[in-house]
Amino acid sequence: MAEQKNRKPDWVIAKERARKSSAAETIWLFGLHAVRDALANPAREKLRLVVTQNALDRLGDLAGMTPEITDARVFDRTVGLPPDSVHQGCALEVKPLGWGHLDEVAISGAGLPLVVALDRVTDPHNVGAILRSAEVFGARAVVAPARHAAPETGALAKTASGALERQPYLRVGNLADALEALKAAGFVTIGLAGETDEGLEEVLDRVAGRPVCLVLGAEGPGLREKTRDTCDYLARIPFAGQFGSLNVSNAAAVGLYAAARRFKSA
């Protein structure tokens, strides 16, 4: 009876298990560019480097790691990558990056006062491309929910073309709460939605001088109702012709360009 009384609540046990699982998690990055950038990142905890001789000759600085050289014919089996991975003969086992908290990175971090928030964007290729655009246009962070969003994976890293090592990708428990925190810090939140009448540039002109968070939803469903309600504005990217839809990563690039241009010209 005493043992039952002292037992931790189920939610505490589940949280502790999730924390332990996260601490034990590792991922495989693959492809020359992604591996090279991860090796050059001092914040990245690196565990195991597997390469073919040809890839080793092309990789450059190994950051003090001792590589495991394997034959190209057995590379896939050695590492256990998905069969469609374009690995170029190199793979690096790493721990996920820890970027810190929203207030440290997105609200008061380096870069333009510009943030991208992703509402259940689960395709790693889209998120990787968005990270790349966010780095190019100087955004402070890309924010996404911890669940129902693309995790840090080799496919995401390869699409990001090195940006994953430099562009903060923050995973938060609740996206609406993160948006509210950004708003409390002075950010204006603009949800991109094709069905609204007001154009993105009109909204950006209206909020000129304020920090901006662009909010994008998954292709198809778009922004969830709760996310839409949390946004200060909804805006659309104007289009010509009858085809009026952009891939989410392309929409992010256009939105980032439009917002960054205003900060840099101010």
NUBA-678759 format. One record per residue (C-alpha): x, y, z; residue number from 1. Coordinates in Angstrom, 1 decimal, decimal comma. Each point is the difference from the previous one (the first is absolute). Layout:
+--------+--------+--------+--------+
|      u |      v |      w | kolmar |
+--------+--------+--------+--------+
|      X |      Y |      Z |    NUM |
...
+--------+--------+--------+--------+
***
This chain:
+--------+--------+--------+--------+
|      u |      v |      w | kolmar |
+--------+--------+--------+--------+
|    0,0 |    0,0 |    0,0 |      1 |
|    2,9 |    2,4 |    0,9 |      2 |
|    1,7 |   -0,9 |   -3,3 |      3 |
|   -3,2 |    1,0 |   -1,9 |      4 |
|   -0,2 |    3,2 |    2,0 |      5 |
|    3,5 |    1,0 |   -0,9 |      6 |
|   -0,3 |   -0,9 |   -3,7 |      7 |
|    0,6 |    2,9 |   -2,3 |      8 |
|   -3,0 |    1,2 |   -2,1 |      9 |
|   -0,2 |   -1,5 |   -3,5 |     10 |
|    0,6 |    3,3 |   -1,7 |     11 |
|    3,3 |    0,5 |    2,0 |     12 |
|    1,2 |   -3,5 |   -0,9 |     13 |
|   -0,9 |    0,6 |   -3,7 |     14 |
|    1,9 |    3,3 |    0,0 |     15 |
|    3,1 |   -1,5 |    1,5 |     16 |
|    0,0 |   -2,9 |   -2,5 |     17 |
|   -0,4 |    2,5 |   -2,8 |     18 |
|    3,0 |    2,0 |    1,3 |     19 |
|    2,1 |   -3,1 |    0,3 |     20 |
|   -1,0 |   -1,1 |   -3,5 |     21 |
|    0,9 |    3,4 |   -1,4 |     22 |
|    3,4 |   -0,1 |    1,8 |     23 |
|    0,8 |   -3,4 |   -1,5 |     24 |
|   -1,2 |    1,0 |   -3,6 |     25 |
|    2,5 |    0,2 |   -2,8 |     26 |
|   -0,4 |    0,7 |   -3,7 |     27 |
|    2,0 |   -0,7 |   -3,1 |     28 |
|    0,9 |    2,9 |   -2,2 |     29 |
|    1,0 |   -0,9 |   -3,5 |     30 |
|    1,4 |    1,6 |   -3,2 |     31 |
|    3,3 |    1,8 |   -0,3 |     32 |
|   -1,5 |    3,5 |    0,6 |     33 |
|   -2,0 |   -0,9 |    3,0 |     34 |
|    2,8 |   -2,0 |    1,6 |     35 |
|    2,6 |    2,6 |   -0,7 |     36 |
|   -2,0 |    2,7 |    1,6 |     37 |
|   -0,8 |   -2,1 |    3,0 |     38 |
|    3,7 |   -0,8 |    0,5 |     39 |
|    0,7 |    3,7 |   -0,1 |     40 |
|   -2,6 |    0,8 |    2,6 |     41 |
|    1,6 |    0,0 |    3,5 |     42 |
|   -3,5 |   -0,1 |    1,6 |     43 |
|   -0,8 |   -3,3 |   -1,7 |     44 |
|    0,7 |   -3,1 |    2,1 |     45 |
|    1,5 |   -2,5 |   -2,5 |     46 |
|    0,1 |   -3,7 |    0,7 |     47 |
|    1,0 |   -2,1 |   -3,0 |     48 |
|    1,2 |    0,8 |   -3,5 |     49 |
|   -0,4 |   -2,7 |   -2,7 |     50 |
|    1,4 |    0,7 |   -3,5 |     51 |
|    1,2 |   -1,6 |   -3,2 |     52 |
|    3,6 |    0,7 |   -1,0 |     53 |
|   -1,3 |    2,2 |   -2,9 |     54 |
|   -2,1 |    2,1 |    2,4 |     55 |
|    2,8 |    0,3 |    2,5 |     56 |
|    2,3 |    1,4 |   -2,7 |     57 |
|   -2,7 |    2,7 |   -0,7 |     58 |
|   -1,1 |    0,8 |    3,5 |     59 |
|    2,8 |    2,1 |    1,3 |     60 |
|    0,5 |    0,8 |    3,7 |     61 |
|   -1,4 |   -2,8 |    2,2 |     62 |
|    0,0 |    2,2 |    3,2 |     63 |
|    2,1 |   -2,6 |    1,8 |     64 |
|   -2,3 |   -3,0 |   -0,7 |     65 |
|    1,4 |   -3,4 |   -0,9 |     66 |
|   -2,0 |   -1,2 |   -3,0 |     67 |
|   -1,3 |   -3,5 |   -0,6 |     68 |
|    0,9 |   -0,8 |   -3,6 |     69 |
|   -2,4 |   -2,4 |   -1,7 |     70 |
|   -0,6 |   -1,3 |   -3,5 |     71 |
|   -2,6 |    1,8 |   -2,1 |     72 |
|   -1,7 |   -3,3 |   -0,7 |     73 |
|   -0,9 |   -0,6 |    3,7 |     74 |
|   -0,3 |    3,7 |    1,1 |     75 |
|   -3,8 |   -0,1 |    0,2 |     76 |
|    0,0 |   -3,1 |    2,2 |     77 |
|    2,8 |    1,4 |    2,2 |     78 |
|   -1,8 |    3,2 |    0,9 |     79 |
|   -3,6 |   -1,1 |   -0,4 |     80 |
|   -1,2 |    3,0 |   -2,0 |     81 |
|   -3,3 |   -0,1 |   -1,9 |     82 |
|    0,5 |   -1,5 |   -3,5 |     83 |
|   -0,7 |    3,3 |   -1,8 |     84 |
|    2,6 |    2,0 |    1,9 |     85 |
|    2,5 |    1,9 |   -2,2 |     86 |
|    2,9 |   -0,4 |    2,4 |     87 |
|    2,9 |    0,4 |   -2,4 |     88 |
|    2,0 |   -2,5 |    2,1 |     89 |
|    0,0 |    1,8 |    3,3 |     90 |
|   -2,2 |    0,1 |    3,1 |     91 |
|    0,5 |    1,5 |    3,4 |     92 |
|   -1,8 |   -1,1 |    3,2 |     93 |
|   -0,8 |    2,9 |    2,2 |     94 |
|   -2,1 |    1,3 |    2,9 |     95 |
|   -2,8 |    2,4 |   -0,9 |     96 |
|    0,9 |    3,7 |    0,5 |     97 |
|   -1,2 |    1,9 |    3,0 |     98 |
|   -0,7 |    3,6 |   -1,0 |     99 |
|   -1,4 |    1,3 |    3,3 |    100 |
|   -3,2 |    1,7 |    0,8 |    101 |
|   -2,3 |    2,2 |   -2,0 |    102 |
|    0,8 |    3,2 |    2,0 |    103 |
|    3,7 |   -0,6 |   -0,4 |    104 |
|    0,0 |   -0,7 |   -3,7 |    105 |
|   -3,1 |    1,4 |   -1,7 |    106 |
|   -0,8 |    2,9 |    2,2 |    107 |
|    3,5 |    1,4 |    0,9 |    108 |
|    2,4 |   -2,0 |   -2,2 |    109 |
|    2,2 |    1,0 |   -2,9 |    110 |
|   -1,3 |    0,8 |   -3,4 |    111 |
|   -2,9 |    2,1 |   -1,3 |    112 |
|   -3,1 |    0,2 |    2,2 |    113 |
|   -1,6 |   -2,5 |   -2,3 |    114 |
|   -1,3 |   -3,5 |    0,9 |    115 |
|   -1,7 |   -2,8 |   -1,9 |    116 |
|   -2,6 |   -2,1 |    1,8 |    117 |
|   -1,1 |   -3,3 |   -1,6 |    118 |
|   -3,4 |   -1,5 |    0,8 |    119 |
|    0,2 |   -3,8 |   -0,4 |    120 |
|    2,4 |    0,1 |   -3,0 |    121 |
|    1,1 |   -3,7 |    0,0 |    122 |
|    1,9 |   -0,4 |   -3,2 |    123 |
|    3,8 |    0,1 |    0,8 |    124 |
|    0,8 |    1,3 |   -3,5 |    125 |
|   -2,3 |    3,0 |    0,4 |    126 |
|    1,4 |    0,8 |    3,5 |    127 |
|    3,6 |   -0,4 |   -1,3 |    128 |
|   -0,7 |    2,4 |   -2,8 |    129 |
|   -1,6 |    2,5 |    2,4 |    130 |
|    3,0 |   -0,2 |    2,3 |    131 |
|    2,2 |    0,8 |   -2,9 |    132 |
|   -2,1 |    3,0 |   -1,0 |    133 |
|   -0,2 |    1,2 |    3,6 |    134 |
|    3,8 |    0,0 |    0,2 |    135 |
|    0,4 |    1,8 |   -3,4 |    136 |
|   -2,4 |    2,8 |    1,1 |    137 |
|    1,4 |    0,4 |    3,5 |    138 |
|   -3,0 |   -1,3 |    2,1 |    139 |
|    0,7 |   -0,7 |    3,7 |    140 |
|   -1,8 |   -3,4 |    0,1 |    141 |
|   -2,4 |   -2,4 |   -1,5 |    142 |
|   -2,5 |   -1,2 |    2,7 |    143 |
|   -2,1 |   -3,2 |   -0,2 |    144 |
|   -2,0 |   -2,1 |    2,4 |    145 |
|    1,9 |   -2,9 |    1,6 |    146 |
|   -2,7 |   -2,4 |   -1,2 |    147 |
|   -1,5 |   -0,1 |   -3,5 |    148 |
|    2,9 |    1,7 |   -1,7 |    149 |
|    3,1 |   -1,2 |   -1,9 |    150 |
|    2,7 |   -1,1 |    2,5 |    151 |
|    3,7 |    0,5 |   -0,5 |    152 |
|    1,0 |   -2,8 |   -2,4 |    153 |
|    2,5 |   -0,7 |   -2,7 |    154 |
|   -2,5 |    0,8 |   -2,7 |    155 |
|   -0,8 |    3,4 |    1,5 |    156 |
|    3,7 |    0,8 |    0,5 |    157 |
|    0,9 |   -0,9 |   -3,6 |    158 |
|   -2,8 |    2,2 |   -1,4 |    159 |
|    1,1 |    2,8 |    2,3 |    160 |
|    3,4 |   -0,2 |   -1,6 |    161 |
|    1,9 |    0,8 |    3,2 |    162 |
|   -2,5 |    2,5 |    1,4 |    163 |
|   -1,1 |   -2,4 |    2,7 |    164 |
|    3,4 |    0,5 |    1,7 |    165 |
|   -0,4 |    3,8 |    0,0 |    166 |
|   -3,7 |    0,9 |   -0,1 |    167 |
|   -1,8 |   -0,5 |    3,3 |    168 |
|   -2,9 |   -2,5 |   -0,3 |    169 |
|   -2,0 |    0,2 |    3,2 |    170 |
|   -2,5 |   -2,6 |    1,0 |    171 |
|   -2,6 |    1,2 |    2,5 |    172 |
|   -2,7 |   -1,7 |    2,0 |    173 |
|   -2,9 |    2,1 |   -1,3 |    174 |
|    0,2 |    2,2 |   -3,1 |    175 |
|   -2,8 |    2,3 |    1,1 |    176 |
|    1,8 |    0,7 |    3,3 |    177 |
|    3,2 |    0,8 |   -1,9 |    178 |
|   -1,8 |    2,4 |   -2,2 |    179 |
|   -1,5 |    1,7 |    3,0 |    180 |
|    3,4 |    0,3 |    1,6 |    181 |
|    1,4 |    1,6 |   -3,2 |    182 |
|   -3,0 |    2,4 |    0,0 |    183 |
|    0,7 |    1,0 |    3,6 |    184 |
|    3,6 |    0,8 |   -1,0 |    185 |
|   -1,3 |    2,3 |   -2,7 |    186 |
|   -0,1 |   -2,2 |   -3,1 |    187 |
|   -2,9 |    0,2 |   -2,4 |    188 |
|   -1,1 |   -3,4 |   -1,2 |    189 |
|   -1,1 |   -0,3 |   -3,6 |    190 |
|   -1,6 |   -3,2 |   -1,2 |    191 |
|    0,3 |   -0,8 |   -3,7 |    192 |
|   -3,3 |   -1,1 |   -1,3 |    193 |
|   -1,0 |    0,0 |   -3,7 |    194 |
|   -3,7 |    0,6 |    0,6 |    195 |
|    0,3 |    3,4 |    1,7 |    196 |
|   -0,3 |    3,2 |   -2,0 |    197 |
|    2,9 |    2,1 |    1,4 |    198 |
|    3,4 |   -0,4 |   -1,6 |    199 |
|    3,2 |   -0,7 |    2,0 |    200 |
|    1,7 |    3,2 |   -1,1 |    201 |
|   -3,0 |    2,1 |    1,1 |    202 |
|    0,1 |   -1,6 |    3,5 |    203 |
|    3,8 |    0,5 |    0,2 |    204 |
|   -0,4 |    3,7 |   -0,9 |    205 |
|   -2,6 |    0,3 |    2,7 |    206 |
|    2,3 |   -1,5 |    2,7 |    207 |
|    3,2 |    1,6 |   -1,2 |    208 |
|    2,7 |    0,2 |    2,7 |    209 |
|   -1,4 |   -2,8 |    2,1 |    210 |
|    1,6 |   -3,5 |    0,4 |    211 |
|   -1,7 |   -2,5 |   -2,2 |    212 |
|   -1,0 |   -3,7 |    0,3 |    213 |
|   -1,2 |   -1,6 |   -3,2 |    214 |
|   -2,3 |   -3,0 |    0,7 |    215 |
|   -0,4 |   -2,7 |   -2,6 |    216 |
|   -2,1 |   -3,2 |    0,1 |    217 |
|    0,3 |   -3,3 |   -1,7 |    218 |
|   -0,9 |   -0,4 |   -3,6 |    219 |
|   -3,6 |   -0,9 |   -0,4 |    220 |
|   -1,4 |    0,6 |    3,5 |    221 |
|    1,8 |    3,3 |    0,4 |    222 |
|   -0,1 |    1,8 |    3,4 |    223 |
|   -2,0 |   -1,7 |    2,7 |    224 |
|   -2,9 |    2,0 |    1,4 |    225 |
|    1,7 |    0,6 |    3,4 |    226 |
|    3,1 |    1,3 |   -1,9 |    227 |
|   -2,0 |    2,3 |   -2,2 |    228 |
|   -1,8 |    1,4 |    3,0 |    229 |
|    3,4 |    0,7 |    1,7 |    230 |
|    1,4 |    1,9 |   -3,0 |    231 |
|   -0,3 |    3,8 |    0,0 |    232 |
|   -0,5 |    0,1 |   -3,8 |    233 |
|   -0,7 |   -2,4 |   -2,8 |    234 |
|    1,6 |    0,8 |   -3,4 |    235 |
|    0,4 |   -1,5 |   -3,4 |    236 |
|    2,8 |    0,0 |   -2,5 |    237 |
|   -1,6 |    1,5 |   -3,2 |    238 |
|    0,2 |   -2,1 |   -3,1 |    239 |
|   -0,7 |    0,4 |   -3,7 |    240 |
|   -2,0 |   -2,5 |   -2,0 |    241 |
|   -2,3 |   -2,8 |    1,1 |    242 |
|    2,5 |   -2,0 |    2,0 |    243 |
|    0,2 |    1,7 |    3,4 |    244 |
|    1,8 |   -2,4 |    2,3 |    245 |
|    3,7 |   -0,2 |    1,0 |    246 |
|    1,8 |   -2,8 |    1,6 |    247 |
|    0,5 |    0,9 |    3,7 |    248 |
|    3,7 |    0,3 |   -0,3 |    249 |
|   -0,3 |    2,3 |   -3,0 |    250 |
|   -2,6 |    2,1 |    1,9 |    251 |
|    2,4 |    0,3 |    2,9 |    252 |
|    2,8 |    1,2 |   -2,3 |    253 |
|   -2,3 |    2,6 |   -1,6 |    254 |
|   -1,3 |    1,2 |    3,4 |    255 |
|    3,5 |    0,1 |    1,5 |    256 |
|    1,3 |    2,0 |   -2,9 |    257 |
|   -2,8 |    2,5 |    0,3 |    258 |
|    0,4 |    0,5 |    3,8 |    259 |
|    3,8 |    0,0 |    0,0 |    260 |
|    0,1 |    2,7 |   -2,7 |    261 |
|   -2,0 |    2,4 |    2,1 |    262 |
|    2,4 |   -0,5 |    3,0 |    263 |
|    3,1 |    0,6 |   -2,1 |    264 |
|   -1,4 |    3,1 |   -1,7 |    265 |
|   -1,3 |    1,6 |    3,2 |    266 |
+--------+--------+--------+--------+
***
